[in-house]
Amino acid sequence: MRSNYPFATSEAMLERALRTIPLGTQTFSKSRTQYPVGAAPLYADSAQGSRLQDVDGNEFLDFISSLLAISLGYRDPDVDAAVTDQLEKGILFSLPHPLEIEVSERICEMVPCAEMVRFGKNGSDATAGAIRLARAYTRRNHVAVCGYHGWQDWYIGSTSRDLGVPEAVRELTHGFGYNDLSSLEDLFRAYPDELAAVILEPMNVAYPEDGFLEGIRELTENHGTLLVFDETITGFRFANGGAQQLFGVVPDLATFGKGLANGYPLAALTGRADIMRMLEDVFFSFTMGGETLSLAAAKAVLDKLQRDNVVDQLRSQGEKVIRGIQSLVERHGVGEIISVSGHPSWSFLNFSGAGEYSVWQVRTLFLQEVFARGILVLGSHNMSFTHSDDDVDMLLRTYDEVFPILRHAVEDGTLNAQLRCDVLQPLFKVR
Protein backbone atom coordinates (compact mmCIF):
# COMPACT_ATOMS: atom_id res chain seq x y z
CA MET A 1 0.00 0.00 0.00
CA ARG A 2 1.39 3.39 -0.99
CA SER A 3 2.19 5.63 1.97
CA ASN A 4 0.86 8.71 0.19
CA TYR A 5 -2.39 7.07 -0.89
CA PRO A 6 -5.33 9.24 0.31
CA PHE A 7 -7.27 6.31 1.80
CA ALA A 8 -4.39 4.23 3.19
CA THR A 9 -5.55 4.39 6.81
CA SER A 10 -9.13 3.55 5.85
CA GLU A 11 -8.03 0.47 3.95
CA ALA A 12 -5.76 -0.69 6.77
CA MET A 13 -8.65 -0.21 9.18
CA LEU A 14 -10.92 -2.30 6.94
CA GLU A 15 -8.40 -5.14 6.97
CA ARG A 16 -8.28 -4.92 10.76
CA ALA A 17 -12.07 -4.72 11.11
CA LEU A 18 -12.69 -7.78 8.95
CA ARG A 19 -10.86 -9.92 11.51
CA THR A 20 -13.54 -9.29 14.14
CA ILE A 21 -16.56 -7.75 12.36
CA PRO A 22 -18.39 -9.50 9.50
CA LEU A 23 -18.40 -7.05 6.56
CA GLY A 24 -16.24 -4.67 8.62
CA THR A 25 -19.08 -2.56 10.02
CA GLN A 26 -22.61 -2.73 11.40
CA THR A 27 -24.60 -1.37 8.45
CA PHE A 28 -24.69 -2.80 4.93
CA SER A 29 -25.19 0.65 3.44
CA LYS A 30 -22.01 1.97 5.09
CA SER A 31 -19.87 -1.01 4.08
CA ARG A 32 -17.52 -1.95 1.25
CA THR A 33 -20.62 -3.09 -0.66
CA GLN A 34 -21.42 0.58 -1.26
CA TYR A 35 -18.01 2.30 -1.14
CA PRO A 36 -15.53 1.12 -3.81
CA VAL A 37 -12.41 -0.01 -1.97
CA GLY A 38 -9.41 1.69 -3.51
CA ALA A 39 -11.24 4.87 -4.42
CA ALA A 40 -13.29 5.76 -1.35
CA PRO A 41 -13.09 6.72 2.30
CA LEU A 42 -14.14 3.79 4.46
CA TYR A 43 -14.08 5.06 8.06
CA ALA A 44 -15.02 8.41 9.58
CA ASP A 45 -13.13 10.27 12.28
CA SER A 46 -15.33 13.29 13.01
CA ALA A 47 -18.01 15.55 11.56
CA GLN A 48 -19.40 19.04 12.03
CA GLY A 49 -22.27 20.72 10.24
CA SER A 50 -22.21 19.48 6.65
CA ARG A 51 -18.58 18.31 6.72
CA LEU A 52 -17.12 14.90 7.55
CA GLN A 53 -13.45 14.03 8.09
CA ASP A 54 -12.23 10.50 7.47
CA VAL A 55 -9.50 8.66 9.35
CA ASP A 56 -6.95 9.76 6.75
CA GLY A 57 -7.68 13.43 7.44
CA ASN A 58 -9.58 14.00 4.18
CA GLU A 59 -12.51 16.40 4.49
CA PHE A 60 -15.74 15.80 2.59
CA LEU A 61 -18.88 17.79 1.98
CA ASP A 62 -21.42 15.20 3.11
CA PHE A 63 -24.69 14.70 1.24
CA ILE A 64 -25.25 11.23 2.71
CA SER A 65 -26.02 12.68 6.15
CA SER A 66 -25.56 9.32 7.86
CA LEU A 67 -28.18 7.65 5.65
CA LEU A 68 -30.63 10.53 6.34
CA ALA A 69 -30.34 10.24 10.13
CA ILE A 70 -28.77 13.70 10.25
CA SER A 71 -31.40 16.29 9.35
CA LEU A 72 -30.09 19.31 11.27
CA GLY A 73 -26.38 18.80 10.56
CA TYR A 74 -23.68 17.06 12.54
CA ARG A 75 -23.31 18.23 16.14
CA ASP A 76 -26.22 20.62 16.04
CA PRO A 77 -25.66 23.03 18.96
CA ASP A 78 -29.22 22.82 20.28
CA VAL A 79 -29.17 19.02 20.24
CA ASP A 80 -25.70 18.87 21.80
CA ALA A 81 -26.78 21.23 24.58
CA ALA A 82 -29.89 19.19 25.36
CA VAL A 83 -27.92 15.95 25.45
CA THR A 84 -25.15 17.43 27.58
CA ASP A 85 -27.69 18.75 30.07
CA GLN A 86 -29.42 15.37 30.30
CA LEU A 87 -26.10 13.53 30.60
CA GLU A 88 -25.50 15.30 33.92
CA LYS A 89 -28.81 13.93 35.23
CA GLY A 90 -28.50 10.37 33.94
CA ILE A 91 -29.05 8.20 30.89
CA LEU A 92 -31.16 5.21 31.92
CA PHE A 93 -33.13 4.71 35.11
CA SER A 94 -35.07 2.09 37.02
CA LEU A 95 -38.25 4.08 36.40
CA PRO A 96 -39.72 5.75 33.30
CA HIS A 97 -38.58 9.33 32.68
CA PRO A 98 -40.74 12.42 31.95
CA LEU A 99 -38.96 12.86 28.60
CA GLU A 100 -40.92 9.85 27.33
CA ILE A 101 -44.12 11.82 27.92
CA GLU A 102 -42.79 15.13 26.59
CA VAL A 103 -41.52 13.71 23.30
CA SER A 104 -44.63 11.60 22.73
CA GLU A 105 -46.79 14.69 23.29
CA ARG A 106 -44.80 16.66 20.73
CA ILE A 107 -45.15 13.88 18.16
CA CYS A 108 -48.89 13.76 18.75
CA GLU A 109 -49.06 17.53 18.25
CA MET A 110 -47.21 17.35 14.93
CA VAL A 111 -48.21 14.08 13.21
CA PRO A 112 -51.80 13.78 11.87
CA CYS A 113 -52.27 10.07 12.68
CA ALA A 114 -50.50 10.13 16.04
CA GLU A 115 -52.77 9.74 19.05
CA MET A 116 -50.36 7.57 21.04
CA VAL A 117 -46.63 6.78 20.74
CA ARG A 118 -44.19 4.04 21.69
CA PHE A 119 -40.41 4.24 21.23
CA GLY A 120 -37.76 1.87 19.91
CA LYS A 121 -34.17 2.42 18.82
CA ASN A 122 -34.12 1.62 15.07
CA GLY A 123 -36.65 2.10 12.31
CA SER A 124 -36.81 -1.69 12.05
CA ASP A 125 -38.07 -1.84 15.65
CA ALA A 126 -40.97 0.42 14.78
CA THR A 127 -41.96 -1.29 11.51
CA ALA A 128 -41.80 -4.75 13.11
CA GLY A 129 -43.92 -3.45 15.97
CA ALA A 130 -46.44 -2.00 13.53
CA ILE A 131 -46.82 -5.32 11.76
CA ARG A 132 -47.15 -7.31 14.99
CA LEU A 133 -49.74 -4.81 16.22
CA ALA A 134 -51.67 -4.90 12.93
CA ARG A 135 -51.77 -8.69 13.02
CA ALA A 136 -53.05 -8.65 16.59
CA TYR A 137 -55.68 -6.01 15.85
CA THR A 138 -57.02 -7.61 12.65
CA ARG A 139 -56.36 -11.26 13.64
CA ARG A 140 -54.84 -11.77 10.19
CA ASN A 141 -51.35 -12.82 9.08
CA HIS A 142 -50.54 -11.62 5.57
CA VAL A 143 -48.88 -8.27 4.79
CA ALA A 144 -48.51 -6.22 1.60
CA VAL A 145 -45.29 -4.18 1.32
CA CYS A 146 -43.85 -1.47 -0.91
CA GLY A 147 -40.40 0.01 -0.25
CA TYR A 148 -37.76 -0.82 2.35
CA HIS A 149 -38.89 -1.63 5.88
CA GLY A 150 -35.89 -2.96 7.80
CA TRP A 151 -34.01 -6.14 8.61
CA GLN A 152 -36.49 -8.30 10.52
CA ASP A 153 -37.79 -11.61 9.17
CA TRP A 154 -41.29 -10.43 8.32
CA TYR A 155 -39.95 -7.99 5.69
CA ILE A 156 -36.45 -9.04 4.65
CA GLY A 157 -37.77 -12.50 3.80
CA SER A 158 -39.53 -10.90 0.83
CA THR A 159 -36.21 -9.70 -0.66
CA SER A 160 -33.19 -11.46 -2.15
CA ARG A 161 -31.48 -11.10 1.27
CA ASP A 162 -33.69 -13.82 2.77
CA LEU A 163 -31.05 -16.22 4.12
CA GLY A 164 -32.09 -17.53 7.52
CA VAL A 165 -35.75 -16.58 7.15
CA PRO A 166 -38.12 -19.57 7.38
CA GLU A 167 -40.21 -20.22 4.29
CA ALA A 168 -43.37 -20.06 6.37
CA VAL A 169 -42.52 -16.45 7.27
CA ARG A 170 -41.55 -15.52 3.71
CA GLU A 171 -44.89 -16.73 2.42
CA LEU A 172 -46.77 -14.15 4.50
CA THR A 173 -45.27 -11.01 2.90
CA HIS A 174 -46.18 -9.84 -0.60
CA GLY A 175 -44.80 -6.93 -2.58
CA PHE A 176 -46.74 -4.49 -4.74
CA GLY A 177 -45.58 -1.74 -7.08
CA TYR A 178 -45.37 1.93 -6.21
CA ASN A 179 -47.87 3.98 -8.21
CA ASP A 180 -49.41 0.68 -9.32
CA LEU A 181 -52.71 0.45 -7.49
CA SER A 182 -53.80 -2.53 -9.58
CA SER A 183 -50.94 -4.63 -8.20
CA LEU A 184 -52.28 -4.05 -4.68
CA GLU A 185 -55.83 -4.80 -5.82
CA ASP A 186 -54.48 -8.13 -7.12
CA LEU A 187 -53.16 -8.95 -3.64
CA PHE A 188 -56.51 -8.22 -2.04
CA ARG A 189 -58.12 -10.59 -4.56
CA ALA A 190 -55.47 -13.26 -3.96
CA TYR A 191 -55.72 -13.01 -0.17
CA PRO A 192 -59.31 -12.04 0.62
CA ASP A 193 -59.84 -11.18 4.28
CA GLU A 194 -56.22 -12.19 5.01
CA LEU A 195 -54.20 -8.95 4.74
CA ALA A 196 -53.50 -7.51 8.17
CA ALA A 197 -51.63 -4.48 6.89
CA VAL A 198 -50.50 -2.58 3.85
CA ILE A 199 -47.19 -0.91 4.68
CA LEU A 200 -45.37 1.43 2.33
CA GLU A 201 -43.03 4.36 2.15
CA PRO A 202 -45.50 7.09 1.12
CA MET A 203 -42.81 8.43 -1.24
CA ASN A 204 -39.28 7.56 -2.23
CA VAL A 205 -37.81 7.92 -5.75
CA ALA A 206 -41.03 9.17 -7.37
CA TYR A 207 -43.94 11.33 -6.28
CA PRO A 208 -47.24 9.51 -5.74
CA GLU A 209 -49.48 9.78 -8.76
CA ASP A 210 -52.86 11.43 -8.33
CA GLY A 211 -55.13 9.09 -6.44
CA PHE A 212 -52.50 6.46 -5.57
CA LEU A 213 -52.24 7.04 -1.82
CA GLU A 214 -55.93 7.89 -1.65
CA GLY A 215 -56.70 4.64 -3.48
CA ILE A 216 -54.68 2.63 -0.99
CA ARG A 217 -56.50 4.36 1.87
CA GLU A 218 -59.86 3.42 0.34
CA LEU A 219 -58.82 -0.18 -0.35
CA THR A 220 -57.62 -0.76 3.20
CA GLU A 221 -60.75 0.74 4.69
CA ASN A 222 -62.99 -1.38 2.46
CA HIS A 223 -61.15 -4.58 3.35
CA GLY A 224 -60.67 -4.06 7.10
CA THR A 225 -56.89 -3.82 6.63
CA LEU A 226 -54.67 -1.36 8.50
CA LEU A 227 -52.71 1.20 6.49
CA VAL A 228 -49.18 1.76 7.79
CA PHE A 229 -46.94 4.54 6.51
CA ASP A 230 -43.25 3.85 6.99
CA GLU A 231 -42.07 7.41 7.52
CA THR A 232 -38.65 6.44 8.82
CA ILE A 233 -37.19 8.80 6.22
CA THR A 234 -40.05 11.07 5.15
CA GLY A 235 -41.09 11.92 8.71
CA PHE A 236 -39.90 15.33 9.94
CA ARG A 237 -38.27 15.85 6.53
CA PHE A 238 -41.06 16.25 3.96
CA ALA A 239 -43.19 18.20 6.44
CA ASN A 240 -43.26 18.59 10.21
CA GLY A 241 -46.05 16.02 10.21
CA GLY A 242 -44.39 13.83 7.60
CA ALA A 243 -45.52 12.76 4.14
CA GLN A 244 -49.01 12.11 5.50
CA GLN A 245 -49.33 15.82 6.18
CA LEU A 246 -47.77 16.79 2.84
CA PHE A 247 -50.06 14.54 0.79
CA GLY A 248 -53.14 14.74 3.00
CA VAL A 249 -53.60 10.98 3.45
CA VAL A 250 -53.74 9.79 7.07
CA PRO A 251 -52.76 6.17 7.84
CA ASP A 252 -53.85 4.07 10.79
CA LEU A 253 -50.27 3.63 12.02
CA ALA A 254 -46.98 5.28 11.14
CA THR A 255 -43.36 4.66 11.98
CA PHE A 256 -40.57 7.20 12.40
CA GLY A 257 -36.80 7.14 12.91
CA LYS A 258 -33.76 8.55 11.09
CA GLY A 259 -33.93 12.32 11.64
CA LEU A 260 -36.21 12.13 14.69
CA ALA A 261 -33.20 12.61 16.99
CA ASN A 262 -30.56 13.90 14.54
CA GLY A 263 -28.35 10.84 14.78
CA TYR A 264 -29.23 9.59 18.23
CA PRO A 265 -30.81 6.12 18.21
CA LEU A 266 -34.57 6.56 18.48
CA ALA A 267 -37.60 5.35 16.56
CA ALA A 268 -41.30 5.78 17.12
CA LEU A 269 -44.45 3.81 16.40
CA THR A 270 -47.55 6.00 16.36
CA GLY A 271 -51.19 5.77 15.39
CA ARG A 272 -54.82 5.59 16.36
CA ALA A 273 -55.37 5.26 20.08
CA ASP A 274 -57.74 2.29 19.82
CA ILE A 275 -55.06 0.33 17.97
CA MET A 276 -52.08 1.59 19.95
CA ARG A 277 -53.67 0.67 23.31
CA MET A 278 -53.28 -2.97 22.31
CA LEU A 279 -49.56 -2.49 23.00
CA GLU A 280 -50.45 -2.99 26.63
CA ASP A 281 -50.84 -6.66 25.65
CA VAL A 282 -48.90 -6.98 22.39
CA PHE A 283 -45.25 -7.32 23.37
CA PHE A 284 -43.19 -4.33 22.21
CA SER A 285 -40.64 -3.62 24.91
CA PHE A 286 -37.02 -2.41 25.04
CA THR A 287 -34.66 -1.91 27.96
CA MET A 288 -33.21 1.04 26.03
CA GLY A 289 -36.53 2.35 24.70
CA GLY A 290 -36.66 5.10 27.32
CA GLU A 291 -32.95 6.01 27.12
CA THR A 292 -32.93 9.71 27.87
CA LEU A 293 -30.06 11.09 25.77
CA SER A 294 -31.89 10.15 22.58
CA LEU A 295 -35.17 11.47 23.94
CA ALA A 296 -33.52 14.76 24.92
CA ALA A 297 -32.09 14.97 21.41
CA ALA A 298 -35.52 14.29 19.89
CA LYS A 299 -37.16 16.96 22.02
CA ALA A 300 -34.57 19.49 20.81
CA VAL A 301 -35.07 18.39 17.20
CA LEU A 302 -38.85 18.66 17.33
CA ASP A 303 -38.66 22.04 19.04
CA LYS A 304 -36.28 23.29 16.36
CA LEU A 305 -38.48 21.97 13.57
CA GLN A 306 -41.38 24.00 14.89
CA ARG A 307 -39.31 27.09 15.64
CA ASP A 308 -36.84 27.46 12.75
CA ASN A 309 -38.65 26.38 9.56
CA VAL A 310 -36.21 23.52 9.06
CA VAL A 311 -38.40 21.70 6.55
CA ASP A 312 -38.68 24.81 4.36
CA GLN A 313 -34.90 25.12 4.35
CA LEU A 314 -34.41 21.46 3.40
CA ARG A 315 -36.87 21.86 0.55
CA SER A 316 -35.53 25.14 -0.80
CA GLN A 317 -31.88 24.03 -0.78
CA GLY A 318 -32.85 20.71 -2.30
CA GLU A 319 -34.74 22.47 -5.08
CA LYS A 320 -31.52 24.28 -6.00
CA VAL A 321 -29.76 20.93 -6.21
CA ILE A 322 -32.42 19.44 -8.48
CA ARG A 323 -32.56 22.46 -10.80
CA GLY A 324 -28.78 22.57 -11.02
CA ILE A 325 -28.52 18.89 -11.88
CA GLN A 326 -31.21 19.15 -14.53
CA SER A 327 -29.29 22.01 -16.15
CA LEU A 328 -25.99 20.08 -16.04
CA VAL A 329 -27.56 16.94 -17.49
CA GLU A 330 -28.80 18.97 -20.45
CA ARG A 331 -25.55 20.93 -20.86
CA HIS A 332 -23.35 17.84 -20.93
CA GLY A 333 -25.71 15.61 -22.90
CA VAL A 334 -25.80 12.84 -20.30
CA GLY A 335 -29.56 12.35 -20.20
CA GLU A 336 -29.21 8.73 -21.35
CA ILE A 337 -27.20 7.77 -18.29
CA ILE A 338 -28.22 10.28 -15.58
CA SER A 339 -31.52 11.68 -14.35
CA VAL A 340 -32.74 13.22 -11.11
CA SER A 341 -35.97 12.54 -9.22
CA GLY A 342 -37.51 12.54 -5.76
CA HIS A 343 -38.45 15.10 -3.15
CA PRO A 344 -36.08 18.08 -2.83
CA SER A 345 -35.10 17.07 0.71
CA TRP A 346 -34.23 13.54 -0.53
CA SER A 347 -33.53 13.57 -4.25
CA PHE A 348 -32.04 10.74 -6.28
CA LEU A 349 -29.37 10.74 -8.96
CA ASN A 350 -30.49 7.84 -11.12
CA PHE A 351 -27.93 6.03 -13.28
CA SER A 352 -28.55 3.90 -16.36
CA GLY A 353 -26.31 1.55 -18.25
CA ALA A 354 -25.12 2.76 -21.63
CA GLY A 355 -23.38 1.08 -24.53
CA GLU A 356 -21.30 -1.82 -23.25
CA TYR A 357 -21.40 -0.60 -19.64
CA SER A 358 -23.78 -1.59 -16.87
CA VAL A 359 -25.40 0.82 -14.44
CA TRP A 360 -22.98 -0.42 -11.78
CA GLN A 361 -19.93 0.38 -13.88
CA VAL A 362 -21.22 3.91 -14.50
CA ARG A 363 -22.08 4.34 -10.83
CA THR A 364 -18.67 3.14 -9.67
CA LEU A 365 -16.81 5.61 -11.88
CA PHE A 366 -19.11 8.38 -10.66
CA LEU A 367 -18.38 7.58 -7.02
CA GLN A 368 -14.65 7.37 -7.64
CA GLU A 369 -14.61 10.82 -9.22
CA VAL A 370 -16.84 12.62 -6.71
CA PHE A 371 -14.95 11.17 -3.75
CA ALA A 372 -11.70 12.38 -5.31
CA ARG A 373 -13.16 15.89 -5.38
CA GLY A 374 -14.25 15.92 -1.74
CA ILE A 375 -17.96 15.15 -2.13
CA LEU A 376 -19.51 12.34 -0.09
CA VAL A 377 -22.59 11.15 -1.95
CA LEU A 378 -23.91 7.70 -2.86
CA GLY A 379 -26.56 8.67 -5.38
CA SER A 380 -29.06 10.61 -3.30
CA HIS A 381 -28.91 14.12 -1.89
CA ASN A 382 -29.93 13.87 1.77
CA MET A 383 -30.27 17.50 2.70
CA SER A 384 -29.54 18.81 6.17
CA PHE A 385 -30.29 22.17 7.77
CA THR A 386 -26.60 23.08 7.47
CA HIS A 387 -26.31 22.66 3.71
CA SER A 388 -25.56 26.20 2.57
CA ASP A 389 -25.60 27.90 -0.82
CA ASP A 390 -21.83 27.41 -0.95
CA ASP A 391 -22.32 23.69 -0.31
CA VAL A 392 -24.84 23.43 -3.14
CA ASP A 393 -22.47 25.34 -5.44
CA MET A 394 -19.61 22.97 -4.55
CA LEU A 395 -21.78 19.94 -5.30
CA LEU A 396 -22.84 21.33 -8.68
CA ARG A 397 -19.30 22.38 -9.62
CA THR A 398 -18.19 18.83 -8.92
CA TYR A 399 -20.96 17.39 -11.07
CA ASP A 400 -19.99 19.89 -13.78
CA GLU A 401 -16.58 18.20 -13.85
CA VAL A 402 -17.70 14.61 -13.39
CA PHE A 403 -20.66 14.38 -15.80
CA PRO A 404 -18.50 14.90 -18.93
CA ILE A 405 -16.00 12.35 -17.59
CA LEU A 406 -18.80 9.79 -17.48
CA ARG A 407 -20.03 10.70 -20.96
CA HIS A 408 -16.58 10.46 -22.55
CA ALA A 409 -15.79 7.22 -20.73
CA VAL A 410 -18.95 5.64 -22.16
CA GLU A 411 -18.55 7.07 -25.65
CA ASP A 412 -14.82 6.29 -25.93
CA GLY A 413 -15.06 2.86 -24.37
CA THR A 414 -12.53 3.75 -21.67
CA LEU A 415 -14.65 3.43 -18.53
CA ASN A 416 -13.02 0.31 -17.14
CA ALA A 417 -9.56 1.66 -17.86
CA GLN A 418 -10.34 4.72 -15.74
CA LEU A 419 -11.42 2.75 -12.68
CA ARG A 420 -8.98 2.49 -9.78
CA CYS A 421 -11.20 -0.01 -7.98
CA ASP A 422 -13.44 -3.00 -8.55
CA VAL A 423 -16.94 -2.43 -9.88
CA LEU A 424 -19.58 -2.38 -7.13
CA GLN A 425 -22.18 -5.12 -7.00
CA PRO A 426 -25.85 -4.55 -6.14
CA LEU A 427 -26.90 -5.14 -2.53
CA PHE A 428 -30.58 -5.67 -3.32
CA LYS A 429 -33.20 -3.49 -4.97
CA VAL A 430 -36.01 -2.16 -2.80
CA ARG A 431 -36.99 1.07 -4.57
Stockholm file with secondary structure:
# STOCKHOLM 1.0

chainA/1-431         MRSNYPFATSEAMLERALRTIPLGTQTFSKSRTQYPVGAAPLYADSAQGSRLQDVDGNEFLDFISSLLAISLGYRDPDVDAAVTDQLEKGILFSLPHPLEIEVSERICEMVPCAEMVRFGKNGSDATAGAIRLARAYTRRNHVAVCGYHGWQDWYIGSTSRDLGVPEAVRELTHGFGYNDLSSLEDLFRAYPDELAAVILEPMNVAYPEDGFLEGIRELTENHGTLLVFDETITGFRFANGGAQQLFGVVPDLATFGKGLANGYPLAALTGRADIMRMLEDVFFSFTMGGETLSLAAAKAVLDKLQRDNVVDQLRSQGEKVIRGIQSLVERHGVGEIISVSGHPSWSFLNFSGAGEYSVWQVRTLFLQEVFARGILVLGSHNMSFTHSDDDVDMLLRTYDEVFPILRHAVEDGTLNAQLRCDVLQPLFKVR
#=GR chainA/1-431 SS CCTTCTTHHHHHHHHHHTTTSGGGSSCGGGSTTTSCTTSSCCCEEEEEBTEEEETTSCEEEESSHHHHTCSSCBTCHHHHHHHHHHHTTCSCCSSCCHHHHHHHHHHHHHCTTCSEEEEESSHHHHHHHHHHHHHHHHTCCEEEEESCCCSSHHHHTTSSCCTTCCHHHHTTEEECCTTCHHHHHHHHHHSTTTEEEEEECSCSSSCCCTTHHHHHHHHHHHHTCEEEEEETTTBTTTBTTCHHHHHTCCCSEEEECGGGGTTSSCEEEEECHHHHGGGGTSCCCCTTTTCHHHHHHHHHHHHHHHHHCHHHHHHHHHHHHHHHHHHHHHHHTCTTTEEEEEETTEEEEEECCBTTBCHHHHHHHHHHHHHHTTEECSSEEECCTTCCHHHHHHHHHHHHHHHHHHHHHHHHTCHHHHCSSCCCCCCCCCC
#=GC SS_cons         CCTTCTTHHHHHHHHHHTTTSGGGSSCGGGSTTTSCTTSSCCCEEEEEBTEEEETTSCEEEESSHHHHTCSSCBTCHHHHHHHHHHHTTCSCCSSCCHHHHHHHHHHHHHCTTCSEEEEESSHHHHHHHHHHHHHHHHTCCEEEEESCCCSSHHHHTTSSCCTTCCHHHHTTEEECCTTCHHHHHHHHHHSTTTEEEEEECSCSSSCCCTTHHHHHHHHHHHHTCEEEEEETTTBTTTBTTCHHHHHTCCCSEEEECGGGGTTSSCEEEEECHHHHGGGGTSCCCCTTTTCHHHHHHHHHHHHHHHHHCHHHHHHHHHHHHHHHHHHHHHHHTCTTTEEEEEETTEEEEEECCBTTBCHHHHHHHHHHHHHHTTEECSSEEECCTTCCHHHHHHHHHHHHHHHHHHHHHHHHTCHHHHCSSCCCCCCCCCC
//
